[in-house]
Amino acid sequence: MSASPLNRVAIFGGGVAGWMTAAALARALPAACTIRMVETACAASRGALSTLPALRGFHRLLELDETSLMRAARGTFKLGARYSGWTDQEPDRNHVEGFSDTGANFDSVAFHHHWLRAHRRREAGRYEDYNLAAVAGRMGRFARPSEDPRSVLSTLSYGLHLDAAGYVAALRATASRVQARAGEVAEVAVHDGSIAAVILADGERVEADLFIDSTPDGRLIAATPETEWIDGSAALPCDRLAMREIPPRVDPAPLTEFEAIPEGWLRRVPLRGGDAVTLAYASGLTSDEAAREILGGEATIASLRNGRRQRAWSGNCLAIGPAAVQLEPLNGDDAQVIQSGVGRLIALLPTADSSPLAATEYNRLMAETFDRARDMAVLRYLAATRTDPLWSRARRTEPSAALAYKQAQFESRGRVVLYDEETFVEGAWVGAFLGHGITPRRYDRLADRLPADQADATLARLRGLIRQTAEAMPRHADVLEDRP
């Protein structure tokens, strides 16, 4: 017997998570399937997004033109992220984690081992000096990757900085078949572990084969069994985000900037027409009024619950975005967990009778995805040497077993352990470890096969080539002016 196809999908919440889901389902589901969106006031889009290169692949699947998107969302380009202030002993110390390959593997040995060897002799320069995206980002330069594999530009990739409200408007335009209305959830009727209907404040009863919850508080998913919230605040202490927009810089770098401060950390995302600034802080240590003073004016305050659902898919309800996962936006990977959730929903697309096997696999994959992304954020706290109360408290927290093992392996011999469902590739972990001052005690001795003077000359040539290539790239501001 064939399974019954989905005939009705209802999405509650809206915002970036809801409309990414709606736009993807509008492409994936047959025209006979009705897709409804109920936009709740609490899910309204705020602030800006700092995204990884992978989101551009999602846009290609939607056939979302990048030029149009950047016009609608006041977009700028992103070559990586700059981290500063992670130690109060050296306030000027900072590093850039760029979106390109770092160095090159020569003599069949990973590049960072050659760098570590030369670094001991103080002949290597900064690790990021071998990353084209990092060097170009610091210079305020930008160019698209080359398709010629012989070119250094072929190692380059890029993400985007987007105004969240503009991004939602662009997604909405691609999903014209979605029936959208504003509304508020009054009651969630559950029968035998699944949602029978959602009753809105105006009395409308919404029924569907599949309910998708993208509300910030997870109103729908919380009504279903075994979906308790797993708290992650012990290792990630910030439970508030203050957001405001400030005047733009004349020549914005194609980088997201993160600055550690006593109260938490500041993020600055360059947009056309203004920079979106976010302060992440702990309400028990910093008041909302003090947060507004730090930002220098009025700011929107949003609550943050670091953690995830025990199950993001329960019965015929699937939570996505803040209803399923909340994580301090410290990695510059906004929308990545949402994109992963949407992709896996489509890959495991349920039928009207909702087989539990699909939900079980979805929950396993999404739990591992969250855990690995969380570990990268936790690493940044553990690596900090600030002595402020918030940072000291976070540093005393035990890392997950997976992160502890990953860090121990790297500190011992420069090996990066990768688990299933990693958001960040090996090179990203190496850049984060070294950038935050975690240096292996030894390097791969196979690097010694290359004579030291020959290795130093090779590194110097590579460093010079990368700098020369970056200097030849157009200014980021000029590239933005060339786009409508």
N, C-alpha and C positions, 0 to 999 in steps of 0.2 A: 504494500500500500504506500502511496506517496503522501508525504506530509502536507498539511494544509499551509498554503502561503500566507504571509502577513497581508492583511487587508487594511488595517488601521494602526498607525503609529501616532502617539501623542507625546510631545516634548513639553516639559514644564520648566520655566525659568528664563531661558533665553541667554543673552550675553554671548561672550566669545564661545564658551563651551556648547551652549545650545545651538547656536547658528553654525558652528563648524560641523556639528552632528547633523543638523538639518540639511546643510548644503551637500554633505557626502551622501546621505540617504536619498536625497532627491536624485542623485546620479545613479545610485546602486539599486534602488527598488523599482519594480515595474510601475508603469503609469497608473495601473488599476489600484495601487495601494495609496490610501489617503494619508497624508502627513500633516498633522496639526501642530502649531506652536502656540502655547499660552505663555506670554511674556509677563513675568511678575516684576513688580517695582524693585524688589530687593536685588534682582539679578542685573540691573542696568549696568552697562559697561562704563568703567572709569579708568583713568590713567593710561599707561602706554604698555606696549609689549616689546620685549627684547627677545628675539627668537633665534633658534639654531638654523643652520642651512637646510636641515631636513624639512622644514615647513614649506620651502619652495617646491619640493616634490609633491606635497599635498595640494598646493595651488595648481600644479600642472594637471593633476588628476581632475580637478574641478574646472580646468580650462579657464582659470582666472588670470587674466592678463596682468603682468607685474606692473606695467606702466599705469594702467587704470587703477590698480590697487593702491599704488603709492600716491597717486593723486588724491584718491578718496580718503586715505588714512594718513596723509601728511608724512609719508614714509621717508626714511633715510636708510642708507646702507650700514651694515654691521660686519666688521672684519674680526671682531673678537671682543674681549672684555679686559678692562684695566682695573687692577686691585691695588689699593693704596691704604696706608695706615694700619696694616695688620700687626705692626709692632710699635709701641709707643717709645721704645728706645731709639728707633731710627725712623722718625716721622716721614722722611722724604723717600723711604724705600717703597718701591712699587714694581709691579710686573704686569705684562700683557700676555694673555692666553689667546692666541690667534687661530683663525680658521684656515690653516693650511698645514701641509706636511712640514715637519721640522727637520732640517738637514737632509741627509740622504744616507741610506745604508750602503756602506762600502766595506769591502773585504768580508761580506756576509755577516757583519756584526751590526746590531741596531745602533743608530746614530748616537743616542744619548750615552752609550758606553764610551765611544770615542771622545765625546764632549767631556765626560767625567774624568777621563784619563788626562786630557789636556788641562782641564780645570784645576787639577792638583798642581800643575806647574804654572798656573795663572797665565795660560796662553790661549784661553778659549773665548773670552768675552762672555756676555750674557747668553744663556740658552736661547732666549727669544730672538737673539740676533740672527738665528738661522731659520726663523719662521717669517716668511714673506708677509703674511697677514699682520703679524705683530709689528714688524718694522714699518710697513706702509700705514698701519693704523696710527702709530705714534706720529708719523709725519703728516697725518691728515690727507693721505692719498688713497685713491680707490680706482680699481679697474676690474672688469669681469674676467673670470678665468679664461685662459687660452685653451683651445681644443688641440693644440700641438703638444704632444707629450714630451717633446724635447725642450719646451720652454719652461722656465721657472714659473711663469704665470699659470701653468697647468696644475700646479700644486695648490692653487688658491681656491677658496670657497667663501661664501658670504651668507649672512643672515639678514634680517630686516628689523628696523625699528618702526613700529606702527602705533598710531593712536587707536586705542581699543574701540572707541565708538565708531570711528571711521572704518575700521576693519569689519565690524559687525555689519555696517551698511553695505560694504562690498560683498560680504558673504550672502546677505539677504537678497541682493540683486541677482545672484547666481541661482537662487532657489525660489524662483517665481511660483512653482507649483505648491509650495508650502503655504497652508492656510494659517495665517497668523492673527492673533488678537491679544489684547491686554486682558489680564484677569488675575485674581488672587485665589489661592487654594483655601477653601474653608474646611474640607473634610476629605480624608482618604479612606475609602471603603475597601476592606481587605477580606477575602474569603479563601480559606484553605491555603494560606501563605502567598496568595497572589492578589493583585489589585483588581477589584471588580469595577471600580469607577472612581473618578476624582470629581468631587462636587465643588464648584466655584462659588465665590462669595455672592454672585448674582443669581445663584440657584441652578445654573447649567450643570448637567451631569455629563461628564466626558468619559466615554468608554473606548477601549482600544485593545488590540492584541498585544502590543508592546508599549510600555510607559517608560519614557526616558526622563530622568530627574537631573536637571542642571541648576537647581535652586541652590543658593549658598548654604542653606541649613539642611539640605537633604530631606525635605519634608516628606517626600513620597517614599524614598528608599528606607527611611527610618521606621516606617510603618510595617515593613515586611520582616520576616524572621532572620535572625542571626546576622544583623547588619550593624552591630555596635561599633562605635568609633574607637579605634586604637590610637591612644594619645601618643604623640611624638614630641611633646614640649620639653622633656627633660634634656634632650640633646640640642634642640633648636628653641632658644628661649624667647624669641620675639613673637608677641601675640597681637601686635597692632601695626598697621601701616598708615602713615600719614602721607597724603599725596597733594601736590600742587604743581602748577605750571609756571615757569619763570621765563623771562625774555630769552630769545635764542642767542647763541654765540655767533660771531661773525664768520668763523671758520670752524665748524664743528668737526671733530674727528669721527671717523666711522667706527666708534667704539662705545660700548656701554661702560660707564664708569662706576665702580663700587669703592666707597671710602668707609673704612671702619672708624667710628668715633666712640667716645665713652658710652653714649646711650644705646648704641647698636650699630647700624650701618646706613649709609646714604647711597642711593642709586640715581644716576643721572642718565636719561635716555634722550638723545637729540632727535627732535622732530622739526619739520618745516614750520616755522612760525613760533616756536617755543620749545623749551626743554622740559620734559616731564621729570620731576624729582620725587622720589619716594624715600621716606624715612621708616625703617623697621626698628621697633623698640619693644621693650617689655613694660606692660602697663603697671606692674608692681614696682618698677624702678623709675619710670618716667611718666608723668601725667600727659593727658592729651593736650592740655594748655602749653606745657613745656615743649611738646613736640611741635606745635604750631609756631612757637617762638624760634625754635631751631631752624624751621623752614622759612622764617622771616615773613610770615603773613598767614592769611586764611588757608586752611588745608582741609581736605576731605579725610575723615578718619574711617578706617575699615578694620573690622576684627579679623583675626587670623587664628585658625586652629591647626597647628602642625600635626599631621597624622593621616590616617586613612580608614576606610570602612573595613570591617572584617570580611564582608562580601560586598562587592560593588554591583553584582548582579544577583538578584534574589527573585525567584518566581518569574513573573513577567515584567519586572521593573529593573532597569539598569541605570545606575548613577554614573555621571560623567562630570569631569571638572570638579568644582569645589564641593559638590555633593558627595563625591567619592574620595577625593584626595585634596589636601591642602599642604603646601610646602613653601617655606620662605623663598622668595624669588631671588636667591643669592647666586645661582649658577648661570643666569642669563639664558635659561631654557624655557621661558614662558611658552605656554601652549603645547609643549612637547608631550606631556602626559596626556593631554586632551587628544592630540593627534594619534598617539599610541592607542588610546581607548577607542577612538572612532575607527581606526584601521582594523583593530581586532574585532570590533562589533561586526563590521562588514564581512570579515573573513569567517566569522562564526555565526553569521546571520541566522537568527532563530526562525522557527516556523510559528504558526499561530498556536500550536500546542506546546511550545516552549520546552524542548528537551533539556533536562538538567545537565547533560554532559557538556553542552556548549557553555553553560554558565560556570560550571566547575573549572573548565580550562581557561575561560576568560578571567576568572577571579585569581587563578594561579599566576597567570602572565602579568596581570596588572599589579598584584602584590609585589612581585619581583621587580617590576619596572620602578615602582615607587621606592622600594628599599634601596635600589642602586642609586637613584637620583638623590635620595635623602643622604646616603653615605657621602656623596661629593659635597653636599652642603655642610654636613657635620665635620668633614675633614677641614674645611676652612675655619671652623671655630677651634678645632683641636690644634691647628697649626699656628693660631694667633698667639703672640706673646704679650698682648696687652694686659695690664693689671687692673683694669676697670672692673667693678663688681659683675656686670653682665657677662663680660668675656671670661673672667676667672671662673665664674659659676659654670658656664658652658664647658670650659676646658676640663673641669673635674668629672664630667659625665663619661661613663664607660661607652666606647664606641660599640657598634654591633660587632659580632664575631667575624662577619665577612669583611668589614672595614679594618678591624684590627689585624686580621691576617694579611689583607692586601697591603697595609702600611708596613707591617713587619717584613714582608717579602721585599718591598721596595727599599726600605732602609738597610736591609741586609746586603742585597746584591743587585739592586736596580731592576728587579723583575716586577712586571705589572701582572697581577692576577686578574683575569676578566671572568665574570660570571655570566650566566644566561641573562638576557633582557637588559643588558647595559645600555644606558643612554649615551655614555661617553666612551669613545674609543681609546685604545692604548695611549696614543699620542696626547690626548687631552688629559689623561691621568698623569702622565709624565710631566706635562707642562704645569699642572696644578701642584704636584708634589714639589718640583724644583722651584717653581715660582714662590711658593710659600715657605721656602727654606728647608725643605726636607731632602737631604742629600744622602745617597747610599754610602755605606761604609767602604764598599769595594765595587769595582766595575768588572765586566766580563774580560777575563785575561786573554781571550782570543784577540782583543783589540791590540795587544802587545805585539802581534805578528807584524803590524805595520810600524816601521821605524818612526820614532817620535818626530824627527825633523820633517819627514814626509807627511805624517798626519797633521802636523801644525800647518804646513804649507797648504794642504788640502782644505783644512778648516778656514784658513785665511782667505783663500780664493772663493770658497762658498759664501763666506760672510760678505765679501766684497761684491759678489755677483748679486746677492739678495738686496744689498743696499742700493746698488746701481739700478736694479730693476724697479725698486720702490720709488727712487728719485725720478724715474722717467714716467711714472704713472701720473695721471691728472689729479688735481686737487679734488677732494671729495665735494667741496662746495661747488666747483665748476661742473662736475658730473651731475649734480642735482639741478643746477640751472639749465642744463641741456635737456632735462626731461620735463614734459608738460606738467 
